């Protein structure tokens, strides 16, 4: 049986109340096996002959109030294949715990710090998890950036000694999903790529473009030259057929709703208020050749 031998990190952000998992492996679509998280419960990484029941069971136990340490102990105690398992867990309060079975292929081990646990097997050496821990502790920004930085540092330090193939990033928070309907704030996967961590970083940048929250100072009123510019863009794509007069009238509003929707930039357009985010305007200029 193939094993998702890999390196991963589970972590918690107390300020944003986010839980996350990031993983890289020489294994097809490793994140589909390794990564589990639920807002208000915690995050789990299960690997090395991964027992995928660890994810849902651990999350349910943590939702009931068990700590990361209690969950790991219970998972291992109930698993006859524990010698070949590896798991990292962070709970609802940010307590972290990890386990590496004695049957995991070298180099295998883990590091546990404040609000995170790094673990890996079939690695070049221990420097991979050490570099991940250091990068997570020293990187600034939101949890997603810190998790990807940890992966990049782990890879630079040696990583999976078989090479690279896939990577994934999962970050959850209450109401963090698209439209606020679920907790999956970020759920990105690179299932097969020669440089999966770099590709994952690019996907994260796109995620922030399409779903990020603009800063208050970045909203621009659609009037004057900006309105004329957007009208020309909408006319170029066929959504607008009116005069280029620089007014945010009903026809312009309808055309921009269509243009913005086609480009998937809805989170950066306030139709009712007649505002567009500076980043959305930049992207439209690039795409429209303006």
N, C-alpha and C positions, 0 to 999 in steps of 0.2 A: 504493500500500500504506500502511495506517495504521501509524504508528510509536508505540510506547509512550514518548512524550516525557514526561519525568518528573523527579523528584528522588528520590535514594535514598542510603542509607548502608549500608556493610558494615563489620563490626566484630568484635572479639575481646575476650573477658574472660579474662585469664590465671589469675585466682583460681578461677573456677568452670569453667574450660576449656569455654567456650561460644563459638560462632561465630554471627553473625546478620546478617540483612538486613531493612531496613525501607524501604518505598517508598510514594510517593503520586503520582497521575497523573490527568490528564483523559483517561482511557483505561479502557475496561471491563476489569475483572479483571486489572489490570496485574501484580499479584504472581505470577499464573500464568505469566507470560512472563519477568519480570525476576529473580525470586529463586531462588537455588540455594545449598545449604549441606550439608556433611557433617562430622560430628564427626571430629576428628583429621586433617582435610584443610584445610577453610577455608570461605569464603563468597564468592559471586559475584553481582554485579548486572549484567545485560546489558540495554541499552536503546538507544533511537534507531535505528529499523530493526533491532531487536534480532536478533542471531544466537543463537538458542536453543541451538545446539551449543556455544557458549562455556561454558555451565554445566557439563554433564557432562564435557567435555574438561578444563576447568580443574581441576575437583575431582579427576579421575583423576590429572592431572599433579602436583597438590600432594600427593596421597596417596603418590605415588612420590618425593616429596622436593623438587620444584621450588619455588622461591620465588615470591612474588606478582609480583615484577618480571620474572622469567623467564617466567612464565605469560602475563602481558600481552604481552610482546614476541613470544612465540610465536603467540599468538592473532592478533595484528595482522599479523604477517608472513605468515600463511597465509590471510588473508582479503582477497579482492579488493575487497570492499565496505567496507574499513576506514575510508574517509573519512567515512562516515555512521554509524559505530558509536561507542558509548560504553560503557565497562565499568569497574567497580570490583572489586577483588579483595583479600581478606585471607587469608593462608596459615596453615598449622598453627602457626607460631610467632608469629603476630600481625603479621608484616610486611605492609604495605599498598602497593598501587599502583593507578593509574587511568590511563585514556586517554580523550581526547575528540577525535574526528576533526574535521578542518577543515570537513567538510561538514555537521556538526550545526547545526541552526537556533539562532540567537541568542535569548537569551543561553545559551551552553553552556560548561561548564567543570567543574573538579573541584578539590578540596582533599584532601591526604593528610596525616594526622597519626599519632601513635603509636597503633597498633592499629586504625586506622579510615581509611576513604576516603569522602568525600561527592562526589556527582556529580549533574549535572542539565543538561537542555537544554530549549529553549523556555521559559525562565524569565523573570521580570520583569527581573532583573538578578543580579549576582554575590552580592548580600546573602543570597540564599537558602542557598547552600552555606556561606557564612561563618557565618550564624546556626546552621545545623545543627552545624557543627564546634564552635562555642562551647558550644552546649547539651550536646552529647555529652561534652565535656571537663569541664563544670562540674556536671552532674547526678549525684546520688548514687543508689545503688540497684543492682539487678541489671541485666544487659545489656538485657533487654527494656524496662525503664523508660527507660533512657538512649536507646535507639533511637527509641522513640515520642516522647520529649521532643525529639529532634533533628528528627523530622518536624514536630511542632507548631511549633517555632521556625522551620523553613524556610517553612512555610505562612504564619506571621505576618509573615515578612519579605518575602512576595510570592508565592513558590511558582511553580507552573506558570502562565504568563500566560494560558492558555486556561481556567483554572478548576480545579475539583475533581471527581472522580468515584469513584476507588477508592484503596484503601490495603491494605498487607499487612505482616505481621510474621512472620518465620521465625527461630527460635532453636534451635540443635541442641547437644546434648552427649551423650556416650556413655551409653547407657541412660536417656536423659532422657525418652523417650516414655512414653505410658500403659502402665502395668504393667512398664516397663523393657524392652520388647521391641524398641524402635528408638531412634533418636537425636533424634526430632522433639519436643523439649521444648515448644515453642510454634509453632503453625502456624495463624495467624489471618488471615482475609481479609475485607475489605469490598469487594465487587465493584462495587457501584453505590449511591452514597449522596451526598446534597448536602454532607455534612460527614464525609467518610470518616475523617479522622484522629481526630476526636472519637469517632466510633463505634468505631474501633479501640482507643482508650483504654478505652472501656467494656467491650469484649470482653476486654481484658487483665485488667481487674479481675475479671471473671467467671471467667477462666481461673485466676487465683490463688485464688479462692474454691473452685472445684471440684477443682483439682489441686495447689494450693500445699501446702507442708509446714508444719504447725502448729508453733509454738514450744513447747518443753517446758513452759513455765509456763502455756500455754493449755489444757492437758488437764484436764478436770473429771471427777471420779468420778460415775458414775450411781448416786446413792443419795439417800435422804432427799427433800427437796423437788424436787430436779432430777429424780429418778426419777419422782416423782408427776406432775410437769409433763409429762414425756415420755410417761408412760402415758396421760395425758389427751389428748395430741396423737394418739397412736396409736389411742386409742379413738375419737376424733373422725373419723379416716379409715377406721375399720373394721378396722384391723390387730390391735387389742387388745380382748379382751372380758373380761379378768380384773378383779380388784379394784384400786383405786387405793391401794396400800399402801406405795409408795416403796421396794420391794425389786427388785434386779436379778436376777430369777429367770428360769427357762427361757422362760416365756411372754413376759415383757417383752423378753428378748433376741431372741426370734424376731420379735416385733412391730417392734422397733426396726430390726432388719436390713432388714425390708421397707420401713419408713418412710424410712429413710436411703437405701436403694437407689432408691426412687421419686424422691427429691429429688436424686439424684446427688451425695450428700455422703459417699460411702464413704471418701474419703481423710481425713475428719475424724471417723472413728468407729473405735474399737478394740474390736471386739466381744469378743474373748477377755478383755481386761482390764477391760471395763466402763467405758470412758472415752469422752467426747465433747468435741470441741474447742469453745471458747467462741464462735467465729465460726459454727460450724454450729448451735449452740443459738440464737444470735441470728437466723440466717436462718429456722430453723424457727418461732421465735416470730412473725416477721413474716408468714410464709406461712400459719401456722395461726391467725393473729389472736389470739395469746395475749398 
